[in-house]
């Protein structure tokens, strides 16, 4: 796969879904990104993780679809964004798409944070 392509994978187990995005989040891949949005709409998980570790670039054309993905995730429950590079984080923050409490360094941390939030209070 070249850096200008886009792929996504969804792994779902009970309450948790992980949406892994790979490649370029740009206008050139708008059709695939829209298919990804529709796939997210059909999920029934209450915890959604966007794993962006292998995203090579984020362009302005991705802002609206990503805002929609986040809205869908928040409607269902909790959301985390993992694997975002610092420059990508800054770029999305410009558009108000980053909430620090929803950020995780990596996929493992995001899963652990979800497990912690599911534990009954002692």
Contact map, one row per residue, 1 for C-alpha under 8 A:
11101000000000000000000000000000000000000000000000000000000000000000000000000000000000000000000000000000000000000000000000
11111000000000000000001000000000000000000000000000000000000000000000000000000000000000000000000000000000000000000000000000
11111100000000000000001100000000000000000000000000000001000000000000000000000000000000000000000000000000000000000000000000
01111100000000000000001100010000000000000000000000000000000000000000000000000000000000000000000000000000000000000000000000
11111110000000000000001100001000000000000000000000000000000000000000000000000000000000000000000000000000000000000000000000
00111111000000000000111110001001100000000000000000000000000000000000000000000000000000000000000000000000000000000000000000
00001111100000000000111000000001000000000000000000000000000000000000000000000000000000000000000000000000000000000000000000
00000111110000000011110000000000000100000000000000000000000000000000000000000000000000000000000000000000000000000000000000
00000011111000000111100000000000000000000000000000000000000000000000000000000000000000000000000000000000000000000000000000
00000001111100001111000000000000000000000000000000000000000000000000000000000000000000000000000000000000000000000000000000
00000000111110001110000000000000000000000000000000000000000000000000000000000000000000000000000000000000000000000000000000
00000000011111111100000000000000000000000000100000000000000000000000000000000000000000000000000000000000000000000000000000
00000000001111111000000000000000000000000000000000000000000000000000000000000000000000000000000000000000000000000000000000
00000000000111111000000000000000000000000000100000000000000000000000000000000000000000000000000000000000000000000000000000
00000000000111111000000000000000000000000001111000000000000000000000000000000000000000000000000000000000000000000000000000
00000000000111111100000000000000000000000000111110000000000000000000000000000000000000000000000000000000000000000000000000
00000000011111111110000000000000000000000010101110000000000000000000000000000000000000000000000000000000000000000000000000
00000000111100011111000000000000000000000000000111100000000000000000000000000000000000000000000000000000000000000000000000
00000001111000001111100000000000000000000000000111100000000000000000000000000000000000000000000000000000000000000000000000
00000001110000000111110000000000000000000000000001111000000000000000000000000000000000000000000000000000000000000000000000
00000111100000000011111000000000000000000000000001111110000000000000000000000000000000000000000000000000000000000000000000
00000111000000000001111100000000000000000000000000011111000000000000000000000000000000000000000000000000000000000000000000
01111110000000000000111110000000000000000000000000000111100000000000000000000000000000000000000000000000000000000000000000
00111100000000000000011111001000000000000000000000000011110000000000000000000000000000000000000000000000000000000000000000
00000100000000000000001111101100100000000000000000000011111011000000000000000000000000000000000000000000000000000000000000
00000000000000000000000111111100000000000000000000000000111111000000000000000000000000000000000000000000000000000000000000
00000000000000000000000011111100000000000000000000000000001011000000000000000000000000000000000000000000000000000000000000
00010000000000000000000001111100000000000000000000000000000000000000000000000000000000000000000000000000000000000000000000
00001100000000000000000111111111100000000000000000000000000000000000000000000000000000000000000000000000000000000000000000
00000000000000000000000011111111110000000000000000000000000011000000000000000000000000000000000000000000000000000000000000
00000000000000000000000000001111111000000000000000000000000000000000000000000000000000000000000000000000000000000000000000
00000110000000000000000000001111111100000000000000000000000000000000000000000000000000000000000000000000000000000000000000
00000100000000000000000010001111111110000000000000000000000000001000000000000000000000000000000000000000000000000000000000
00000000000000000000000000000111111111000000000000000000000000001000000000000000000000000000000000000000000000000000000000
00000000000000000000000000000011111111100000000000000000000000000000000000000000000000000000000000000000000000000000000000
00000001000000000000000000000001111111110000000000000000000000000000000000000000000000000000000000000000000000000000000000
00000000000000000000000000000000111111111000000000000000000000001001100000000000000000000000000000000000000000000000000000
00000000000000000000000000000000011111111100000000000000000000000000000000000000000000000000000000000000000000000000000000
00000000000000000000000000000000001111111110000000000000000000000000000000000000000000000000000000000000000000000000000000
00000000000000000000000000000000000111111110000000000000000000000000100100000000000000000000000000000000000000000000000000
00000000000000000000000000000000000011111110000000000000000000000000000100000000000000000000000000000000000000000000000000
00000000000000000000000000000000000001111111000000000000000000000000000000000000000000000000000000000000000000000000000000
00000000000000001000000000000000000000111111100000000000000000000000000000000000000000000000000000000000000000000000000000
00000000000000100000000000000000000000000111110000000000000000000000000000010000000000000000000000000000000000000000000000
00000000000101111000000000000000000000000011111100000000000000000000000000010000000000000000000000000000000000000000000000
00000000000000110000000000000000000000000001111100000000000000000000000010011100000000000000000000000000000000000000000000
00000000000000111000000000000000000000000000111110000000000000000000000010011110000000000000000000000000000000000100000000
00000000000000011110000000000000000000000000111111000000000000000000000010001111000000000000000000000000000000000000000000
00000000000000011110000000000000000000000000001111100000000000000000000000000011110000000000000000000000001001000000000000
00000000000000000111100000000000000000000000000111110000000000000000000000000011110000000000000000000000000000000000000000
00000000000000000111100000000000000000000000000011111000000000000000000000000000111100000000000000000000011000000000000000
00000000000000000001110000000000000000000000000001111110000000000000000000000000111100000000000000000000000000000000000000
00000000000000000001110000000000000000000000000000111110000000000000000000000000011110000000000000000000010000000000000000
00000000000000000000111000000000000000000000000000011111000000000000000000000000001000000000000000000000000000000000000000
00000000000000000000111110000000000000000000000000011111110000000000000000000000000000000000000000000000000000000000000000
00100000000000000000011110000000000000000000000000000111110000000000000000000000000000000000000000000000000000000000000000
00000000000000000000001111000000000000000000000000000011111000000000000000000000000000010000000000000000000000000000000000
00000000000000000000000111000000000000000000000000000011111101000000000000000000000000010010000000000000000000000000000000
00000000000000000000000011100000000000000000000000000000111111100000000000000000000000000000000000000000000000000000000000
00000000000000000000000001000000000000000000000000000000011111100000000000000000000000000000000000000000000000000000000000
00000000000000000000000011100100000000000000000000000000001111111000000000000000000000000000000000000000000000000000000000
00000000000000000000000011100100000000000000000000000000011111111100000000000000000000000000000000000000000000000000000000
00000000000000000000000000000000000000000000000000000000001111111110000000000000000000000001001010000000000000000000000000
00000000000000000000000000000000000000000000000000000000000011111111000000000000000000000000000000000000000000000000000000
00000000000000000000000000000000110010000000000000000000000011111111100000000000000000000000000000000000000000000000000000
00000000000000000000000000000000000000000000000000000000000001111111110000000000000000000000000010000000000000000000000000
00000000000000000000000000000000000000000000000000000000000000111111111000000000000000000000000010000000000000000000000000
00000000000000000000000000000000000010000000000000000000000000011111111100000000000000000000000000000000000000000000000000
00000000000000000000000000000000000010010000000000000000000000001111111110000000000000000000000000000000000000000000000000
00000000000000000000000000000000000000000000000000000000000000000111111111000010000000000000000000000000000000000000000000
00000000000000000000000000000000000000000000000000000000000000000011111111100000000000000000000000000000000000000000000000
00000000000000000000000000000000000000011000000000000000000000000001111111110000000000000000000000000000000000000000000000
00000000000000000000000000000000000000000000011100000000000000000000111111111110000000000000000000000000000000000000000000
00000000000000000000000000000000000000000000000000000000000000000000011111111110000000000000000000000000000000000000000000
00000000000000000000000000000000000000000000000000000000000000000000001111111000000000000000000000000000000000000000000000
00000000000000000000000000000000000000000001111000000000000000000000000111111100000000000000000000000000000000000000000000
00000000000000000000000000000000000000000000011100000000000000000000000011111110000000000000000000000000000000000000000000
00000000000000000000000000000000000000000000011100000000000000000000000011011111000000000000000000000000000000000000000000
00000000000000000000000000000000000000000000001111000000000000000000010011001111100000000000000000000100000000000000000000
00000000000000000000000000000000000000000000000111000000000000000000000000000111110000000000000000000111000001000000000000
00000000000000000000000000000000000000000000000011110000000000000000000000000011111100000000000000000111000001000000000000
00000000000000000000000000000000000000000000000011111000000000000000000000000001111100000000000000000011111001000000000000
00000000000000000000000000000000000000000000000000111100000000000000000000000000111110000000000000000001111000000000000000
00000000000000000000000000000000000000000000000000111000000000000000000000000000111111011000000000000000100000000000000000
00000000000000000000000000000000000000000000000000001000000000000000000000000000001111111000000000000000000000000000000000
00000000000000000000000000000000000000000000000000000000000000000000000000000000000111111100000000000000000000000000000000
00000000000000000000000000000000000000000000000000000000000000000000000000000000000011111110000000000000000000000000000000
00000000000000000000000000000000000000000000000000000000110000000000000000000000000111111111000000000000000000000000000000
00000000000000000000000000000000000000000000000000000000000000000000000000000000000111111111100001000000000000000000000000
00000000000000000000000000000000000000000000000000000000000000000000000000000000000001111111110000000000000000000000000000
00000000000000000000000000000000000000000000000000000000010000000000000000000000000000111111111000000000000000000000000000
00000000000000000000000000000000000000000000000000000000000000100000000000000000000000011111111111000000000000000000000000
00000000000000000000000000000000000000000000000000000000000000000000000000000000000000001111111111000000000000000000000000
00000000000000000000000000000000000000000000000000000000000000000000000000000000000000000111111110000000000000000000000000
00000000000000000000000000000000000000000000000000000000000000100000000000000000000000000011111110000000000000000000000000
00000000000000000000000000000000000000000000000000000000000000000000000000000000000000000001111111100000000000000000000000
00000000000000000000000000000000000000000000000000000000000000100110000000000000000000000001111111100000000000000000000000
00000000000000000000000000000000000000000000000000000000000000000000000000000000000000001001100111110110000000000000000000
00000000000000000000000000000000000000000000000000000000000000000000000000000000000000000000000111111110000000000000000000
00000000000000000000000000000000000000000000000000000000000000000000000000000000000000000000000001111110000000000000000000
00000000000000000000000000000000000000000000000000000000000000000000000000000000000000000000000000111110000000000000000000
00000000000000000000000000000000000000000000000000000000000000000000000000000011100000000000000001111111000000000000000000
00000000000000000000000000000000000000000000000000000000000000000000000000000001110000000000000001111111100001000000000000
00000000000000000000000000000000000000000000000000000000000000000000000000000001111000000000000000000111111011000000000000
00000000000000000000000000000000000000000000000000000000000000000000000000000000011100000000000000000011111011000000000000
00000000000000000000000000000000000000000000000000101000000000000000000000000000011000000000000000000001111111000000000000
00000000000000000000000000000000000000000000000010100000000000000000000000000000011000000000000000000001111111100000000000
00000000000000000000000000000000000000000000000000000000000000000000000000000000000000000000000000000000011111110000000000
00000000000000000000000000000000000000000000000000000000000000000000000000000000000000000000000000000001111111111000000000
00000000000000000000000000000000000000000000000010000000000000000000000000000001110000000000000000000011111111111100000000
00000000000000000000000000000000000000000000000000000000000000000000000000000000000000000000000000000000001111111110000000
00000000000000000000000000000000000000000000000000000000000000000000000000000000000000000000000000000000000111111111000000
00000000000000000000000000000000000000000000000000000000000000000000000000000000000000000000000000000000000011111111100000
00000000000000000000000000000000000000000000001000000000000000000000000000000000000000000000000000000000000001111111110000
00000000000000000000000000000000000000000000000000000000000000000000000000000000000000000000000000000000000000111111111000
00000000000000000000000000000000000000000000000000000000000000000000000000000000000000000000000000000000000000011111111000
00000000000000000000000000000000000000000000000000000000000000000000000000000000000000000000000000000000000000001111111000
00000000000000000000000000000000000000000000000000000000000000000000000000000000000000000000000000000000000000000111111100
00000000000000000000000000000000000000000000000000000000000000000000000000000000000000000000000000000000000000000011111110
00000000000000000000000000000000000000000000000000000000000000000000000000000000000000000000000000000000000000000000011111
00000000000000000000000000000000000000000000000000000000000000000000000000000000000000000000000000000000000000000000001111
00000000000000000000000000000000000000000000000000000000000000000000000000000000000000000000000000000000000000000000000111
